[in-house]
Amino acid sequence: MRWRIHTATYPIERGAEVNAVAYPRRMAPPAAPPPAAPVATAGRARRRLGRADWERAALAAIARGGLSAVAVEPLARELGVTKGSFYAHFGTRDELVATALARWEAEHDAAALAALAPGDDPAARLRALVEAAVAFTEGTGPSPHVALLGEVHDARVRGALARVNASRTAYLAELFRALGLPPARARDRAQVTYAAFLGLLQLRREGGERRTARARGALARELVAVLVPAP
């Protein structure tokens, strides 16, 4: 293994020796060194954090422990910064929660759903979405979506969930209409499809039994058979 050694630069007090080397008086002082590269800390380079970093950290905390897990000091320790970094971007914890929810909402709307199943065939897209939904609900990592289902007492969470649900069901309804269903039936089928996804998420939140890959495939095929109209 090769080791790369970085020499960090620190402010030098007036009169302090540098590397304990005495330079002759007539020797010109050494040129200022170039700016130091970022110092690696715990495997990553230090950099100035932005709002997005705090928002993502807040969403990760929500996934682990709900809204109550969003606290400035623990997040600052996790990010390796002081609370000053937080207050450089946010006035209050509530502001962070609000912007984190807005980020989650933007990353889980209809456009994000469409990106999971690109293509021109609406039946193929629906099948791919059902398979992706089943796989997601069987994931082992913490999920902000799963955690937010337990935070609907909070008006901000209710609003974000309602908008995401409406955006996604509208997109699904478009796919069902493309398969020939009339608008009312397409809307109802979209709501049933999305309700199946939310139900699987709720089962995951309650600690339901994990399915094997084979069982997940069988469940996805059953959902497709029930929900997607035959050509």
C-alpha positions as CSV (number, residue, x, y, z in Angstrom):
1,M,0.0,0.0,0.0
2,R,1.4,3.4,-0.9
3,W,0.9,6.3,1.5
4,R,0.7,9.9,0.3
5,I,1.7,12.3,3.0
6,H,0.1,15.7,3.0
7,T,1.7,18.6,5.0
8,A,-1.0,20.7,6.5
9,T,-0.4,24.4,6.8
10,Y,-1.3,26.3,10.0
11,P,-1.2,29.9,10.9
12,I,2.3,30.8,12.2
13,E,2.6,33.3,15.1
14,R,4.9,36.2,14.7
15,G,8.4,35.3,15.8
16,A,7.8,31.6,15.8
17,E,10.4,29.3,14.2
18,V,9.5,27.4,11.1
19,N,10.9,23.9,11.1
20,A,13.5,25.2,13.5
21,V,15.7,26.4,10.5
22,A,17.5,29.8,10.9
23,Y,17.8,31.6,7.6
24,P,20.7,34.1,7.0
25,R,19.6,37.7,7.3
26,R,20.6,38.4,3.6
27,M,18.6,35.5,2.3
28,A,15.3,36.6,0.9
29,P,12.4,35.1,2.8
30,P,11.0,32.0,1.1
31,A,8.1,32.4,-1.3
32,A,4.7,31.8,0.1
33,P,3.7,28.2,-0.4
34,P,0.8,27.4,-2.8
35,P,-2.6,27.0,-1.2
36,A,-2.8,23.7,0.6
37,A,-4.9,21.0,-0.8
38,P,-8.0,20.0,1.2
39,V,-6.9,17.9,4.2
40,A,-8.3,14.4,4.1
41,T,-10.3,13.5,7.2
42,A,-11.8,10.1,7.7
43,G,-11.4,9.2,4.1
44,R,-12.9,12.3,2.6
45,A,-11.7,15.8,1.9
46,R,-13.0,18.7,4.0
47,R,-15.1,21.2,2.1
48,R,-17.5,23.9,2.9
49,L,-20.9,22.4,3.4
50,G,-24.0,23.7,1.6
51,R,-27.7,23.6,2.3
52,A,-28.0,20.4,0.3
53,D,-25.6,18.6,2.6
54,W,-27.6,19.5,5.7
55,E,-30.9,18.6,3.9
56,R,-29.6,15.2,2.9
57,A,-28.2,14.6,6.4
58,A,-31.7,15.6,7.8
59,L,-33.4,13.1,5.5
60,A,-31.0,10.3,6.6
61,A,-31.8,11.2,10.2
62,I,-35.6,11.1,9.5
63,A,-35.1,7.7,7.8
64,R,-33.4,6.4,11.0
65,G,-35.6,7.9,13.6
66,G,-38.3,10.2,12.3
67,L,-38.6,14.0,12.7
68,S,-37.4,13.9,16.2
69,A,-34.0,12.6,15.0
70,V,-33.4,15.9,13.2
71,A,-31.3,17.8,15.8
72,V,-28.6,20.4,15.0
73,E,-25.8,19.2,17.3
74,P,-25.9,15.5,16.4
75,L,-26.1,16.3,12.7
76,A,-23.1,18.7,13.0
77,R,-21.1,15.9,14.7
78,E,-22.1,13.5,11.9
79,L,-21.0,16.0,9.2
80,G,-17.8,16.8,11.1
81,V,-18.6,20.6,11.5
82,T,-19.6,23.0,14.1
83,K,-23.1,24.4,14.6
84,G,-21.8,27.6,12.9
85,S,-22.1,25.7,9.6
86,F,-25.7,25.1,10.2
87,Y,-26.5,28.7,11.1
88,A,-24.7,29.9,8.0
89,H,-27.5,28.3,6.0
90,F,-30.6,28.0,8.3
91,G,-32.1,30.1,10.9
92,T,-33.9,27.4,12.8
93,R,-34.3,23.6,12.9
94,D,-37.8,24.0,11.6
95,E,-36.4,25.7,8.5
96,L,-34.1,22.7,7.9
97,V,-37.0,20.2,8.3
98,A,-39.1,22.2,5.8
99,T,-36.4,22.4,3.2
100,A,-35.4,18.7,3.7
101,L,-39.1,17.7,3.1
102,A,-39.1,19.9,0.0
103,R,-36.0,18.2,-1.3
104,W,-37.6,14.7,-0.6
105,E,-40.7,15.8,-2.4
106,A,-38.8,17.1,-5.5
107,E,-36.8,13.9,-5.7
108,H,-39.9,11.6,-5.5
109,D,-42.4,13.3,-7.8
110,A,-43.8,11.9,-11.1
111,A,-40.6,12.8,-13.0
112,A,-38.6,10.6,-10.6
113,L,-41.1,7.8,-11.1
114,A,-40.9,8.1,-14.9
115,A,-37.1,7.9,-14.8
116,L,-37.4,4.4,-13.2
117,A,-39.1,3.0,-16.3
118,P,-38.2,4.8,-19.5
119,G,-39.6,3.8,-22.8
120,D,-42.6,4.2,-25.1
121,D,-44.6,1.1,-24.2
122,P,-47.0,1.9,-21.3
123,A,-47.5,-1.7,-20.4
124,A,-43.8,-2.3,-20.2
125,R,-43.4,0.8,-18.1
126,L,-46.1,-0.3,-15.7
127,R,-44.5,-3.7,-15.3
128,A,-41.1,-2.1,-14.6
129,L,-42.6,0.2,-12.1
130,V,-44.4,-2.6,-10.2
131,E,-41.1,-4.6,-10.1
132,A,-39.2,-1.6,-8.9
133,A,-41.8,-0.9,-6.2
134,V,-41.7,-4.4,-4.9
135,A,-37.9,-4.4,-4.8
136,F,-37.9,-1.0,-3.0
137,T,-40.4,-2.1,-0.3
138,E,-38.2,-5.2,0.3
139,G,-35.1,-3.1,0.8
140,T,-33.1,-3.4,4.0
141,G,-31.9,0.1,4.5
142,P,-33.8,2.9,6.3
143,S,-36.2,4.9,4.1
144,P,-37.4,8.5,4.6
145,H,-40.7,7.5,2.9
146,V,-41.3,4.6,5.3
147,A,-40.4,6.9,8.3
148,L,-42.7,9.7,7.0
149,L,-45.7,7.4,7.0
150,G,-45.4,7.5,10.8
151,E,-45.2,11.3,11.0
152,V,-48.6,12.2,9.3
153,H,-49.5,14.0,12.5
154,D,-47.2,16.8,11.3
155,A,-48.9,19.1,8.8
156,R,-45.7,19.6,6.8
157,V,-45.3,15.8,6.3
158,R,-49.0,15.4,5.4
159,G,-48.6,18.1,2.8
160,A,-45.5,16.6,1.3
161,L,-46.9,13.1,1.2
162,A,-50.2,14.3,-0.3
163,R,-48.4,16.1,-3.1
164,V,-46.1,13.2,-3.9
165,N,-49.0,10.8,-3.9
166,A,-51.1,13.0,-6.2
167,S,-48.2,13.5,-8.6
168,R,-47.5,9.8,-8.8
169,T,-51.1,8.7,-9.2
170,A,-51.6,11.2,-12.0
171,Y,-48.6,9.8,-13.8
172,L,-49.8,6.2,-13.4
173,A,-53.3,7.3,-14.6
174,E,-51.7,8.6,-17.8
175,L,-50.1,5.2,-18.4
176,F,-53.4,3.4,-17.8
177,R,-55.1,5.8,-20.2
178,A,-52.5,5.0,-22.8
179,L,-53.5,1.4,-22.5
180,G,-57.1,2.3,-23.4
181,L,-58.8,2.7,-20.1
182,P,-61.3,5.6,-19.9
183,P,-60.2,8.6,-17.7
184,A,-62.3,7.6,-14.6
185,R,-61.2,4.0,-14.7
186,A,-57.6,5.0,-15.4
187,R,-57.6,7.2,-12.3
188,D,-59.2,4.5,-10.1
189,R,-56.7,1.9,-11.4
190,A,-53.8,4.3,-10.7
191,Q,-55.0,4.8,-7.1
192,V,-55.4,1.0,-6.5
193,T,-51.9,0.5,-7.9
194,Y,-50.3,3.2,-5.7
195,A,-52.3,2.0,-2.7
196,A,-50.7,-1.5,-3.2
197,F,-47.3,0.2,-3.1
198,L,-48.1,2.1,0.1
199,G,-49.5,-1.0,1.7
200,L,-46.2,-2.9,1.0
201,L,-44.4,0.1,2.5
202,Q,-46.5,0.0,5.6
203,L,-45.9,-3.8,5.9
204,R,-42.2,-3.0,5.7
205,R,-42.5,-0.4,8.4
206,E,-44.2,-2.9,10.7
207,G,-41.4,-5.3,10.2
208,G,-43.0,-7.8,7.9
209,E,-41.2,-10.9,6.8
210,R,-38.6,-10.4,4.1
211,R,-39.2,-12.2,0.8
212,T,-36.7,-14.1,-1.1
213,A,-35.8,-12.9,-4.6
214,R,-38.0,-15.6,-6.1
215,A,-40.9,-14.6,-3.9
216,R,-40.5,-10.9,-4.8
217,G,-40.6,-11.9,-8.5
218,A,-43.8,-13.9,-7.9
219,L,-45.4,-11.0,-6.1
220,A,-44.5,-8.6,-8.8
221,R,-46.0,-10.9,-11.5
222,E,-49.2,-11.3,-9.5
223,L,-49.5,-7.5,-9.1
224,V,-49.0,-7.0,-12.8
225,A,-51.6,-9.7,-13.6
226,V,-54.1,-8.0,-11.4
227,L,-53.4,-4.3,-12.2
228,V,-52.1,-4.0,-15.7
229,P,-54.7,-4.6,-18.4
230,A,-53.9,-7.4,-20.9
231,P,-53.1,-6.1,-24.4
